[in-house]
Every structure is written in structure tokens, then in C-alpha cells.
Amino acid sequence: METTPAPEPVSTAKKYPIPPETPKENLDKTPYNPRKIPEWKLRNAFCPAKALPKFPYSYIFPRAGEVARKAAYGYFDGGRIWLHSWDVYYLPIPAQISEQRLLLIPAQQVKLFLDIINYELGCDLGLTTNAQHRLVLFFDGDDGTPKPVYLGRSDSREALDELERRIPRPEDGDDDWTKTSAPEAFDAFRKKFHDGIMTYKRRRTKSRHPASQLDISISEISKKHPNQIIPTRGLYQLKSYLGLRPPINEGGHFAGDEKFASVEVSEPVRWETLGNPIFLSVDVEWNERNQTQVTEIGISSLDTVDIHAIPPGLHGENWVKYIKSAHLRTVEYKNFCNTQFVMGCPSMFLFGESELILDSQIGTHARWFFSPPYDGTQDLDRADLPEHKRATRTIVLVGHEPYTDLKILAERCKIFEPVENRPGKVVSEVMDTKILYACLREEKNFRGLENMLFELGFQPKYLHNAGNDARYTLEALIRIALVSAGKVQSPKIDAKTDQKVVEEAEAPDTKE
């Protein structure tokens, strides 16, 4: 099929000043504010066309507010966005990646459109580096992967739909580049396509509620531990586990009316860790069309005994060194990769070597992380094995909205057997970083894992790999605790619940 040559790039008649980009210091005290992308970086960049109507609702920060409402009503809602003249491109996608179509608009045209809104409304909208919603896709490299192809010009929704119908279907030979391109280039292209689709496709989210009918009910764990009911107390409990705050005494009261200065991250923690637990972060990936087919299990662990007398470091980097990570993959599904709801990357584990295990054995192998020596083996005869690795320990499960993952894991391994039938209380509680982070930011809305990681200062790669997700979640838990411990806290009784909660305030200039 012959394609119409692309028109000359649209130039902006008026240049608008771009504020200088400065590094974000004091991350723990700075509100989330994505940086605007400089205009020169947009020359070979595109925006997914179908994501543009969502701009007032997903890409104006802080979200909502008067500016967002005015922009939505005047320029986006009711199909107004499509009355503007757009040059429309499409991205050639091999059938082996997806049969979906991706329409693209030059990012420079989108910026010009936003400049018009800025001029008329007196605001400062722009294309930003927000990492959760990748509205801007870059095609700068010459790595042999396809580039956007010009379709035509659109000035109505009907014209856009007609252009979409003109996209040719892949033919034999269109995927030849996939056989010659480097694996990393292919993975990057596939992820770029997935990012574009997910800017406007409704995301599938995991259940927000604990699953029922487990070998031991996760909901019962949640009921017994206040961090699932009063998130602020969950933050305090987390800091107690790490020695960043003293434990709450019986009945939920402190020994006295104490106040605590900010933690000195260059010094060892002041208090003993509460119960010396082992944090186990778990993530499970499965066939998006068949939940019974578990494809990956990721487990990362941090033994609080190992970090005794170790200063945490600015962002917990000294403690992170003691995290051990594992990635279990099912032999039967090793060639399977999710592409419809999330873009999987099972072969891209970044924190060690993946281990291939038979489907019938993967649950058993996962269970080994919950018993001595807590490293995924059963080897207790090693001469160099510390004594605390041989003893029965308390485990704190960690995840980002983990309840569906734990339900599926519980069906494979008996880690949730009734506590009364075990030699000791093994699973102490479940800590959900989604809830803890919302409490840290004092927000009612919850963040996805990727968004939370970027806001905490991470640069995550290859998410939706179970091993990577479990590792990043545990590192995020440490950073959440340290950011929270950088504030003054005073105990207070909540009159409604009669339970101890914690009020947070900015740390004073002087230390106690």
C-alpha cells in the first residue's frame, strides 16, 4: 500500500519560555511535580491519539482543580479535541506482538495545542516526564525497529476513524526486522507499543480486598493487625520493625509522652528491631487469560538481624545490600509472555539468575523461603550458616496490593497453614505498600507500583517481571519507612477508635 508522504513539520509561531529543569532535592518533602519535556526533545516524539481526550484528567498536576475543569470543558470534552487539525501516523506492529492498532500524533503539534490553551487560559500546561502514563513516545534511535508511518490529516472524529480503517494489516515479511534486530531493541519496541496502548486502555487492577477461603485467611491477618485498618499505625509498626522507632507497648501506649527527632541515616538505629522479623516481599505473575497457570514467582527477603548496627544510608542503600532476591519461572510456560493487559518481561530479571522449575514443584520451592534457612533451600548443615538462620522466625509479608498474589500463592504452597498447627507464629502480618504510601503522602487515592517508585526516586526497569516487582516493592518499603522517620512524631489517642495513632509534623531544626 502506498503511503502519503509526511507533511512538513508544523512550526510554532510563538516560542514560550521553558522553566529550567532543576534536580529534585529533599524528595521526601517535595510534592510530586513531573518535569516538562524541552521542545527540542519532541522532534521525533509522538503521543497516542486516543489518549489526548484524557489529558485534563490524567496529565495535569496536581490532578483536577479549576485549570483542569476549564481545559476539559473548553478544549477536550465532547469531541472538541478532534476539531483541531492533526497529522495522524500509525505504528506498524507485527502480528506476533499484537493485532491492536496504535494511532499517533506528533508531540510538537500537541505541545502547540497546549501552548494555545496556556495563552487563552493563562496557565502552564505541558508534556511531562510522568512515568506512569507515558503520553510521549520517543523514536530517536536507529535500531532497526519500525518508525511511525504518516496516514493523513484529521479535523474531526469521523476523519480520525476513517484514517484508522486505512491502516494496512501486517503482511508476510513485515516482521523480518524482528529476526535481525537486537533482543534489547525488540523488547524496547514492544514496551513502547504497550506504553502507548496503556495510556488510554482501561487498566485491569488487582482486587483491593483480601481473598477468602485460604489455608489461613489473609483477611483474618488483616483484622488482627491494625496497619490494615489504621494505616498511620501501620507506618509506626513498620518503623518499629526496623528499629527506627521504639515498639508500642501492650495496650497500644508508649512508656511516656515521647517525641522523636528525625532519624540520622548515617548512624545505626537507636532502638532494637521489634521481633527481629524477616521481611518477605512476594509477587506472582500468571497467564492473563488463565489464572491457574502461574508463570513466575518473585521473592525478595530482608532479615532485620542482618542489618543490626548497620546505618541505613540516605535512601536505605546500606540496608538494600542485604536484600536477597529470587525469581522462579515455570518450565511449562517459559515461552509465554503477557501482552494484553500488561506487557510482561519474564526473561528480564535484574537481581540475579532466574530458576526454571516444574509447575508441580514451584509451590514447594516457594515455601522453602518461609522456613529455615529462609533462602529457598533446605540446607541447614552449612558450616557458615548463622544460628539465627536455623531458628523459627517471624515473617512480615510485603506486597503492593498483594492479596490476589497471596491467594494464588496459597493455592500452590501451604505457607498459610493454621497458626495453631505450626511450631510458632510464622506470618506476623501483611504490609501493603499501596496503603502505607498513601498514608505517607496523606492521600486518599492509591498509587500504582510504577508511579509510587518514581515518586520515591527510583528509576525502575522491566516491571511486570515478578522478581523485579518483588525486589522494587521491598526497596520501596524501606524508603517509605525512612521518609516517614524523617518527621517528628507524637503519640495521640484517637477518641473514636480508642487506639494509638501517630500525628506527623515537620522535623524541627534542632535535635532532641
C-alpha positions as CSV (number, residue, x, y, z in Angstrom):
1,M,0.0,0.0,0.0
2,E,1.4,3.4,-0.9
3,T,1.6,5.8,1.9
4,T,1.2,9.6,1.7
5,P,4.4,11.4,2.3
6,A,4.6,13.2,5.7
7,P,3.9,16.9,5.5
8,E,6.4,19.5,6.6
9,P,6.6,19.7,10.4
10,V,4.3,22.2,12.0
11,S,6.4,25.1,13.5
12,T,5.2,27.2,16.4
13,A,4.7,30.8,15.6
14,K,5.4,31.9,19.2
15,K,8.0,30.4,21.5
16,Y,7.0,30.0,25.1
17,P,9.7,30.0,27.8
18,I,10.5,26.7,29.3
19,P,11.4,26.8,33.0
20,P,14.9,25.5,33.8
21,E,15.0,21.9,35.0
22,T,16.5,21.6,38.5
23,P,17.1,18.4,40.4
24,K,14.5,17.5,42.9
25,E,16.1,17.9,46.3
26,N,14.5,16.9,49.6
27,L,12.5,14.3,47.8
28,D,10.7,13.3,51.0
29,K,9.3,16.8,51.4
30,T,8.7,17.8,47.8
31,P,5.2,17.2,46.3
32,Y,5.0,15.2,43.1
33,N,5.6,17.5,40.1
34,P,6.6,16.0,36.8
35,R,9.0,18.0,34.7
36,K,8.1,19.4,31.4
37,I,9.9,18.0,28.4
38,P,12.0,20.6,26.5
39,E,10.7,21.3,23.0
40,W,13.9,20.1,21.3
41,K,13.4,16.6,22.6
42,L,10.0,16.4,20.9
43,R,11.2,16.4,17.3
44,N,11.0,12.7,16.9
45,A,8.3,12.1,19.6
46,F,4.7,11.2,19.3
47,C,1.6,11.0,21.5
48,P,-1.0,8.2,21.3
49,A,-4.0,9.9,19.6
50,K,-6.7,8.2,21.7
51,A,-5.0,9.3,24.9
52,L,-5.4,13.0,24.2
53,P,-9.1,13.3,25.5
54,K,-7.8,12.0,28.8
55,F,-5.2,14.8,29.2
56,P,-7.2,17.1,31.6
57,Y,-7.9,14.1,33.8
58,S,-4.6,12.2,33.8
59,Y,-1.9,14.6,32.8
60,I,-2.5,17.9,34.6
61,F,-0.7,18.0,38.0
62,P,-1.9,18.4,40.6
63,R,-4.9,16.5,39.3
64,A,-8.3,18.1,39.0
65,G,-8.7,21.7,40.1
66,E,-10.0,24.7,38.2
67,V,-7.5,24.6,35.4
68,A,-8.3,21.0,34.6
69,R,-12.0,21.7,34.5
70,K,-11.7,24.7,32.3
71,A,-9.3,22.9,29.9
72,A,-11.6,19.8,29.8
73,Y,-14.8,21.9,29.1
74,G,-13.3,24.2,26.5
75,Y,-10.8,22.1,24.6
76,F,-11.2,18.3,25.2
77,D,-14.7,17.1,26.2
78,G,-17.5,16.3,23.8
79,G,-15.1,15.6,20.9
80,R,-13.7,19.1,20.8
81,I,-10.2,17.8,20.8
82,W,-10.8,16.3,17.3
83,L,-12.0,19.6,15.8
84,H,-8.4,20.7,15.8
85,S,-6.3,19.8,12.8
86,W,-3.9,16.9,13.4
87,D,-1.3,15.0,11.4
88,V,-2.0,11.3,12.1
89,Y,0.5,8.5,12.0
90,Y,0.4,4.8,12.9
91,L,3.0,2.4,14.2
92,P,3.5,-0.8,12.2
93,I,3.1,-3.7,14.6
94,P,4.0,-7.3,13.7
95,A,1.2,-9.7,14.4
96,Q,3.4,-11.6,16.8
97,I,3.4,-8.6,19.1
98,S,-0.3,-7.6,18.9
99,E,-3.2,-7.1,16.5
100,Q,-4.1,-3.8,18.1
101,R,-3.6,-0.5,16.2
102,L,-1.8,2.5,17.6
103,L,-2.6,5.9,16.2
104,L,0.0,8.7,16.9
105,I,0.1,12.5,16.8
106,P,3.4,14.4,16.6
107,A,4.3,15.6,20.0
108,Q,5.3,19.0,18.7
109,Q,1.7,19.5,17.5
110,V,0.3,18.5,20.9
111,K,2.7,21.0,22.5
112,L,1.5,23.8,20.2
113,F,-2.1,22.9,21.1
114,L,-1.2,23.1,24.8
115,D,0.5,26.4,24.2
116,I,-2.7,27.8,22.7
117,I,-4.6,26.7,25.9
118,N,-1.9,28.2,28.1
119,Y,-2.2,31.6,26.2
120,E,-6.0,31.6,26.4
121,L,-6.4,30.3,30.0
122,G,-3.2,31.9,31.5
123,C,-1.9,28.5,32.7
124,D,1.2,26.4,32.2
125,L,0.3,23.0,30.8
126,G,2.9,20.9,29.0
127,L,4.1,17.4,28.1
128,T,5.8,16.0,31.1
129,T,8.1,13.2,32.3
130,N,5.3,11.5,34.2
131,A,6.4,7.9,34.1
132,Q,3.2,6.1,35.0
133,H,1.3,7.5,32.0
134,R,3.8,7.6,29.1
135,L,2.0,10.1,26.9
136,V,5.2,10.9,24.9
137,L,6.8,8.1,23.0
138,F,10.3,8.8,21.5
139,F,11.6,7.4,18.2
140,D,15.1,8.9,18.2
141,G,17.2,5.8,17.8
142,D,18.2,3.9,14.7
143,D,17.9,0.4,16.0
144,G,16.2,-1.2,13.1
145,T,12.7,-1.2,14.6
146,P,9.7,0.4,12.8
147,K,9.1,4.1,12.9
148,P,5.7,5.9,12.7
149,V,4.1,6.0,9.2
150,Y,2.1,9.0,8.1
151,L,-1.6,8.3,7.4
152,G,-3.1,11.7,6.7
153,R,-4.7,14.8,8.3
154,S,-7.7,14.8,10.5
155,D,-10.0,17.6,11.7
156,S,-12.9,15.5,13.1
157,R,-13.6,12.3,14.9
158,E,-15.1,10.8,11.8
159,A,-11.9,11.6,9.8
160,L,-9.8,10.0,12.5
161,D,-11.9,6.8,12.4
162,E,-11.5,6.7,8.6
163,L,-7.8,7.1,8.8
164,E,-7.7,4.2,11.4
165,R,-9.6,2.0,9.0
166,R,-6.9,2.7,6.3
167,I,-4.1,1.2,8.4
168,P,-2.9,-1.9,6.4
169,R,-2.9,-5.2,8.1
170,P,0.5,-6.9,8.6
171,E,1.6,-9.0,5.6
172,D,4.1,-11.8,5.4
173,G,7.5,-10.4,5.7
174,D,6.5,-7.4,7.7
175,D,8.1,-9.0,10.8
176,D,11.5,-9.6,9.1
177,W,13.1,-6.9,11.3
178,T,12.2,-8.9,14.4
179,K,14.6,-11.7,13.3
180,T,17.6,-9.3,12.7
181,S,17.2,-6.7,15.5
182,A,18.9,-7.0,18.8
183,P,16.8,-8.6,21.6
184,E,17.0,-5.4,23.7
185,A,15.8,-3.3,20.7
186,F,12.8,-5.7,20.2
187,D,12.0,-5.6,23.9
188,A,12.2,-1.8,23.9
189,F,9.9,-1.5,20.9
190,R,7.4,-3.9,22.4
191,K,7.4,-2.0,25.6
192,K,7.0,1.3,23.8
193,F,3.9,-0.1,22.0
194,H,2.5,-1.3,25.2
195,D,3.1,2.0,26.9
196,G,1.2,3.7,24.1
197,I,-1.8,1.4,24.3
198,M,-2.0,1.7,28.1
199,T,-2.3,5.5,28.0
200,Y,-5.9,5.1,27.0
201,K,-6.8,1.5,27.6
202,R,-8.7,0.7,30.8
203,R,-6.2,-0.9,33.2
204,R,-7.0,-4.1,34.9
205,T,-6.4,-3.8,38.6
206,K,-6.0,-6.4,41.2
207,S,-8.7,-6.9,43.8
208,R,-8.5,-4.4,46.6
209,H,-9.9,-6.8,49.1
210,P,-8.3,-9.8,50.8
211,A,-9.2,-13.1,49.2
212,S,-11.2,-15.6,51.2
213,Q,-11.0,-19.4,51.7
214,L,-7.2,-19.5,52.0
215,D,-5.4,-22.2,54.0
216,I,-5.2,-19.5,56.6
217,S,-7.4,-16.5,55.8
218,I,-5.5,-13.4,54.8
219,S,-8.5,-11.4,55.9
220,E,-8.0,-12.7,59.4
221,I,-4.4,-11.5,59.4
222,S,-5.7,-8.1,58.3
223,K,-8.3,-8.0,61.1
224,K,-5.7,-8.8,63.7
225,H,-3.2,-6.3,62.7
226,P,-4.1,-2.6,62.9
227,N,-2.0,-1.5,59.9
228,Q,-4.7,-2.7,57.6
229,I,-7.3,-0.6,59.5
230,I,-5.3,2.4,60.6
231,P,-2.6,3.0,58.1
232,T,-0.8,5.5,60.2
233,R,-0.2,2.9,62.9
234,G,1.0,0.6,60.1
235,L,3.7,3.2,59.4
236,Y,4.7,3.2,63.0
237,Q,4.7,-0.6,63.2
238,L,6.9,-0.7,60.1
239,K,9.4,1.7,61.7
240,S,9.4,-0.4,64.9
241,Y,10.3,-3.5,62.9
242,L,13.3,-1.6,61.5
243,G,14.4,0.0,64.8
244,L,13.6,3.5,63.6
245,R,11.1,3.9,66.5
246,P,10.5,2.1,69.8
247,P,7.8,-0.6,69.8
248,I,4.3,0.3,71.1
249,N,3.8,-1.3,74.5
250,E,1.0,-3.6,75.5
251,G,-2.4,-1.8,75.1
252,G,-1.0,0.5,72.5
253,H,0.7,3.0,74.7
254,F,4.2,4.4,74.9
255,A,6.2,4.3,78.1
256,G,5.9,8.1,78.3
257,D,4.9,11.1,76.3
258,E,7.9,10.9,74.0
259,K,8.7,12.9,70.8
260,F,11.3,11.8,68.3
261,A,13.6,13.8,66.2
262,S,14.5,12.9,62.6
263,V,16.5,9.7,62.2
264,E,20.2,10.2,61.4
265,V,20.6,7.9,58.4
266,S,24.4,7.9,58.7
267,E,24.2,6.3,62.2
268,P,22.9,2.9,63.4
269,V,19.3,3.0,64.6
270,R,18.6,3.8,68.2
271,W,16.2,1.0,69.1
272,E,16.0,-2.7,68.9
273,T,14.0,-4.1,66.0
274,L,10.6,-5.3,67.0
275,G,10.6,-9.1,67.0
276,N,13.6,-9.3,64.6
277,P,11.3,-10.3,61.7
278,I,12.2,-11.3,58.2
279,F,10.5,-9.2,55.5
280,L,9.4,-11.3,52.6
281,S,8.2,-9.4,49.5
282,V,6.2,-11.6,47.1
283,D,4.9,-11.1,43.6
284,V,3.2,-13.6,41.3
285,E,2.6,-13.4,37.6
286,W,0.1,-15.6,35.8
287,N,-1.4,-16.1,32.4
288,E,-3.7,-13.2,32.0
289,R,-6.3,-15.4,30.3
290,N,-5.9,-18.3,32.7
291,Q,-5.3,-17.5,36.4
292,T,-4.5,-21.1,37.2
293,Q,-1.3,-21.0,35.1
294,V,1.4,-19.4,37.3
295,T,4.3,-18.3,35.1
296,E,6.5,-16.5,37.6
297,I,7.0,-16.1,41.4
298,G,9.3,-13.4,42.7
299,I,10.5,-13.3,46.3
300,S,12.8,-10.8,48.0
301,S,13.8,-11.0,51.6
302,L,15.4,-8.8,54.2
303,D,16.4,-10.3,57.6
304,T,16.4,-7.5,60.2
305,V,19.1,-9.4,62.2
306,D,21.5,-8.9,59.3
307,I,21.2,-5.1,59.5
308,H,21.7,-4.7,63.2
309,A,24.2,-1.9,63.8
310,I,24.2,-1.0,60.1
311,P,23.4,2.7,59.3
312,P,20.6,2.7,56.8
313,G,22.2,5.3,54.5
314,L,20.4,8.3,52.8
315,H,17.9,6.2,50.9
316,G,18.5,2.9,52.7
317,E,21.2,1.9,50.3
318,N,23.2,0.2,53.1
319,W,20.3,-2.0,54.0
320,V,19.4,-2.7,50.4
321,K,22.7,-4.5,50.1
322,Y,21.4,-7.2,52.4
323,I,18.2,-8.0,50.4
324,K,18.3,-11.4,48.7
325,S,16.1,-11.8,45.6
326,A,14.9,-14.9,43.7
327,H,12.9,-15.4,40.5
328,L,11.1,-18.7,39.9
329,R,9.8,-19.5,36.4
330,T,7.6,-22.3,35.4
331,V,9.2,-24.6,32.9
332,E,5.9,-25.4,31.1
333,Y,5.2,-21.7,30.5
334,K,8.7,-20.3,30.0
335,N,7.9,-19.2,26.5
336,F,4.7,-17.4,27.5
337,C,4.5,-13.6,27.9
338,N,1.6,-11.5,28.8
339,T,0.8,-8.7,26.3
340,Q,-2.9,-7.9,26.5
341,F,-3.4,-6.2,29.9
342,V,0.3,-5.8,30.9
343,M,3.5,-6.1,29.0
344,G,5.3,-9.0,30.6
345,C,9.1,-9.5,30.5
346,P,9.8,-12.8,32.2
347,S,13.3,-13.1,30.9
348,M,14.5,-9.7,32.2
349,F,15.2,-10.4,35.9
350,L,17.7,-7.8,37.1
351,F,18.7,-9.1,40.5
352,G,20.2,-12.5,39.9
353,E,19.6,-15.6,37.9
354,S,16.1,-16.9,37.2
355,E,15.4,-20.5,38.2
356,L,13.3,-22.8,36.0
357,I,11.1,-25.1,38.0
358,L,8.4,-27.6,37.0
359,D,4.8,-26.4,37.5
360,S,4.1,-29.2,40.0
361,Q,7.2,-28.2,42.1
362,I,7.1,-24.4,42.0
363,G,4.8,-24.1,45.1
364,T,7.1,-26.3,47.1
365,H,10.2,-24.3,46.2
366,A,8.4,-21.0,47.1
367,R,7.5,-22.5,50.5
368,W,11.2,-23.0,51.3
369,F,11.6,-19.3,51.7
370,F,9.3,-19.4,54.7
371,S,11.3,-21.9,56.7
372,P,14.9,-22.1,57.9
373,P,17.3,-21.1,56.4
374,Y,14.9,-18.7,54.6
375,D,16.9,-18.6,51.4
376,G,14.9,-21.0,49.2
377,T,17.0,-24.1,50.1
378,Q,16.7,-26.7,52.8
379,D,20.4,-26.8,53.6
380,L,20.8,-26.5,57.3
381,D,24.2,-28.3,57.5
382,R,26.3,-25.5,56.1
383,A,29.2,-24.7,58.4
384,D,28.9,-20.9,57.7
385,L,25.1,-20.8,58.4
386,P,24.4,-18.3,61.3
387,E,22.4,-19.5,64.2
388,H,19.6,-17.1,63.6
389,K,19.0,-18.7,60.2
390,R,18.3,-22.0,61.8
391,A,15.7,-20.8,64.2
392,T,11.9,-20.3,63.6
393,R,11.4,-16.7,62.8
394,T,8.5,-14.2,62.5
395,I,7.8,-13.2,58.9
396,V,6.2,-10.0,57.7
397,L,4.7,-10.4,54.2
398,V,5.1,-7.4,51.9
399,G,3.4,-6.6,48.6
400,H,1.9,-3.8,46.6
401,E,-1.8,-4.6,46.7
402,P,-0.8,-8.2,47.3
403,Y,-4.0,-10.1,48.1
404,T,-4.6,-11.7,44.8
405,D,-1.0,-12.7,44.6
406,L,-1.1,-14.3,48.0
407,K,-4.3,-16.1,47.2
408,I,-2.7,-17.7,44.2
409,L,0.4,-18.4,46.1
410,A,-1.5,-20.0,48.9
411,E,-3.1,-22.4,46.5
412,R,0.3,-23.6,45.4
413,C,2.1,-23.8,48.8
414,K,0.9,-24.3,52.3
415,I,2.5,-21.2,53.8
416,F,-0.8,-20.2,55.3
417,E,-1.5,-23.3,57.4
418,P,-3.4,-22.6,60.5
419,V,-1.1,-20.9,63.0
420,E,-2.1,-23.3,65.8
421,N,-0.7,-26.2,63.8
422,R,2.8,-24.6,63.4
423,P,5.7,-24.7,65.9
424,G,5.5,-20.9,66.1
425,K,3.7,-17.9,64.7
426,V,5.2,-17.7,61.3
427,V,3.3,-15.0,59.4
428,S,3.0,-11.9,61.6
429,E,1.1,-9.6,59.2
430,V,0.8,-8.4,55.7
431,M,2.1,-4.9,54.8
432,D,0.7,-3.3,51.7
433,T,3.0,-0.6,50.3
434,K,0.0,0.9,48.4
435,I,-1.7,1.7,51.7
436,L,1.5,2.7,53.5
437,Y,2.5,5.1,50.7
438,A,-1.0,6.7,50.6
439,C,-0.7,7.3,54.3
440,L,2.8,8.7,54.0
441,R,1.6,11.2,51.4
442,E,-1.7,11.8,53.3
443,E,-3.7,11.0,50.1
444,K,-6.9,9.2,49.7
445,N,-6.1,7.9,46.2
446,F,-3.7,4.9,45.8
447,R,-0.7,4.8,43.5
448,G,0.3,2.0,41.2
449,L,3.6,0.4,41.8
450,E,5.4,2.2,38.9
451,N,4.1,5.6,39.9
452,M,5.0,5.1,43.5
453,L,8.5,4.0,42.7
454,F,9.1,7.1,40.5
455,E,7.8,9.4,43.2
456,L,10.1,7.8,45.7
457,G,13.1,8.5,43.5
458,F,13.6,5.1,41.8
459,Q,14.2,4.5,38.1
460,P,12.6,1.1,37.7
461,K,13.2,-1.1,34.7
462,Y,11.3,-4.2,33.4
463,L,8.3,-4.1,35.8
464,H,5.7,-6.9,35.5
465,N,8.6,-9.3,35.9
466,A,7.7,-11.0,39.2
467,G,11.3,-11.0,40.5
468,N,11.8,-7.3,39.8
469,D,8.4,-6.3,41.2
470,A,9.1,-8.1,44.5
471,R,12.5,-6.5,44.8
472,Y,11.4,-3.0,44.0
473,T,8.5,-3.3,46.4
474,L,10.8,-4.3,49.3
475,E,13.2,-1.4,48.5
476,A,10.2,0.9,48.4
477,L,9.1,-0.3,51.8
478,I,12.5,0.7,53.3
479,R,12.4,4.1,51.7
480,I,8.8,4.7,52.9
481,A,10.0,3.9,56.5
482,L,13.0,6.2,56.2
483,V,11.0,9.1,54.7
484,S,8.4,8.7,57.5
485,A,11.1,8.5,60.2
486,G,12.4,11.9,58.9
487,K,9.5,13.6,60.6
488,V,8.7,14.3,64.3
489,Q,6.0,12.0,65.7
490,S,4.0,12.4,68.9
491,P,1.6,9.8,70.2
492,K,-2.1,10.6,70.5
493,I,-5.2,8.5,71.4
494,D,-7.9,8.5,68.8
495,A,-11.1,9.2,70.7
496,K,-13.2,7.3,68.1
497,T,-11.2,4.1,67.9
498,D,-9.5,4.3,71.4
499,Q,-6.3,3.2,69.7
500,K,-2.9,4.7,69.5
501,V,-2.3,6.6,66.3
502,V,0.6,8.9,65.3
503,E,0.5,12.5,64.3
504,E,3.2,13.6,61.9
505,A,4.8,17.1,61.7
506,E,7.8,18.6,60.1
507,A,11.0,17.9,61.9
508,P,12.4,20.8,63.9
509,D,15.7,22.4,63.1
510,T,17.2,21.3,66.4
511,K,17.7,17.7,67.5
512,E,16.4,16.4,70.8
